[in-house]
């Protein structure tokens, strides 16, 4: 894999972008606000969501949609779940036919109750190979290189194997799975339980 676009510059998106760039993969991180994209590109750090983690040399930040999506081997979608649909619509015209689309967003679309891979498939008319990357992960821990396990789920075995190969390192263990529904619902329930616990002060 030569080039990856990461859509979403929150803590998790930035962490995954850094992980890939450290492995020598040309990685483009998309931030929708131009001023923030310029700031991160110049400072080589996401001071808002991931302070203290320096960007690898192979990581580039942009606010340009076409620049983030064109000629990429994989597009990693790490946007808030309720904005997945609008972001896929925004990027789809620039995505090449052979690009793998991988959701790393946890959640269910409120209005439709669809999982993220279902939203992606619906918006793109199932034109692309799709998978879901999810697990009990915390961005700050992964960014610091602490041991983590995660799953890539897809009915496309080749896609799952590719993601496993490109993301895996000694501290970041990636396991393949064909149970996309289970992996995505597990991630969504994890987020829901965490939010509920925070609200009641647990």
N, C-alpha and C positions, 0 to 999 in steps of 0.2 A: 504494500500500500504506500502510495507516494504522497497523496494530498487529501486532507480531511477538513471539512468545514464544521465548526461547532456553533450552533445557533442558540444563543443565550449565554450571557456573561455573568450570571449569578455565581455563587460560590461553587456549586456542583459543575456547572458548565466550564468555569475557569479551571477547576481542578482536573477535569477530564482532558481539557485542552493541553494543560501543562504535562499531564501524564504521557500523552501521545507525542508532544513536541520533544520531551526528554529522550524519547526513543528514536529521534531523528526523523520523524514524520513531519512534513510541511503542514502546519496546522493554522487555520484561519479562524479566529474567534470573532463572532458578530455581536456588537453592542449597538442597540438601535439609536442611542443618542450620540450624535457626532462629537460633541465636546467630551463625553466620557471616553469614547473610542480613542480620540487623540491623546487624552490624558494617560490612559493605560498604555498605549503604544509608546509614549515618550518616557513614562516613569517605569515601565516594565514591571508593573505590579497592579493588582486589583485592590486598591487601598480600601474600597468600600466593603467588599464582600470577602476578600481573602488577604488581609494585610500580612505582610511579612514573607509572602511566598513570591520569589522572584520568577519572572517569566524566562523560559528557556529561549535560546537563540532562534529556534525554529518556529516560534509562536508569533503570529502577526495579528493585530487587532484592527478591525474595520467596521464602519457603519454602513458600508455599501452592500446592498443585497446581492447584486450580481457577483461581486468580488468574493463574497463568502460562499456562494453556491456553485459557481461555474467550474467545470473541469475538476470536480472532486471525486475521489474514489468512494468516499462515504460522507454523508451528511448526518451529523449527530444532533438531534433535536432535544434541547435541554431548556425548554421554555416553560413558564407556568402552564399547568394543564388547561386552564380556562382560556388560554391564548394560543393553544396549539393549532386550532383550526385556522385562525387568521394568519398565523405565521407560515403554515404550510401553503396556504393560498398565495402568500407573498413570495415565497421562494420557489414554488413549483415550476414556474415558467423558465427558470434558469438551471434547473437540475438536469444533468445528462441522463440518457436512457440507462446506462449501466451503473449509475450511482446507487449505493446501498443507503437506505434510510433507516436510521436506528433511533428509536425514542429512548431517552434517558430521563423522561419526566414521569413523576408518580402522580396518579390521580385519575379521576373519572370526570368526563365532561358533564356538568350539572344538567343542562337542558336535555341532552340526548341519552345520558347514562352510558355513553360509549367509552371504551378504553382508548388509550392514545393511539395504538396501532390501528384500531378501527377508524378513528378520525382521519389518520393519515391516508389509509386506503380509500376512504370515502372521498376525500378532497381530491386525490390524485387518480381516481377511477382505477385503483389497483394497478397502476402502471409500473410500480417500482417494487423491488424486493425489500421487505420490511421486517424489523426485529425490535425487541424490547430489552434494554439493559437495566437491570434493577437488582436491588439487594439491600440488606440492612447496613447502609453505609452513611458515614458522616464526612462531608467534604474536607473539613479541617484535618481529620485523622488521615485520610488518603493523601492529602497534600503534604503532610509531614512524613509520609512513607510508612505509616503504621500498617501492620498486616490486615488485609481486608479480603473478603470473599464476595463475589457478585455473580449473577447469572445473566447470560445472553439467551433469550428465548426467541425461537422462530421455527416455523414449519420448514424453512429453507435451511437445510443442514450445512450447505456451503457458506451461507451468510454467517451462521452461528460460529462455524469453525474459523472464518476469517476474522470476526470480531474477537474471538478468544485469542487468536494468535497475535493480533496487533495490540491488544490492550494488556495482555498478561506480562507481569514481571515478578520477581521473587516475592514482593510484598503485596501484589495485587493479583489474586487468583480469580480467574474467570472460568466458570463452568457453563457448559452448553445444556440447553433444555428445549424440548419441543412443546412444552405446556405454556404457551403464550398467555392464555387466560389466567392460569394460576399465578404466574409470575407477576403479571400486571395488577391483578386484584390484591395479591399479597403486598405489593408496594403501596397501593392506594390505601389499604387498611392500615398499614404501618404509619403512614402520614396522618390518617384520621385519628388513630389512637394517640399519637404523639401530640397532635393539636388539642385533643380533648383533655389530655393529662395536663398540658400547660394551662388550659383555661380554668381547671378546677384546683390548680396549685399543687399537682402531684409531683 
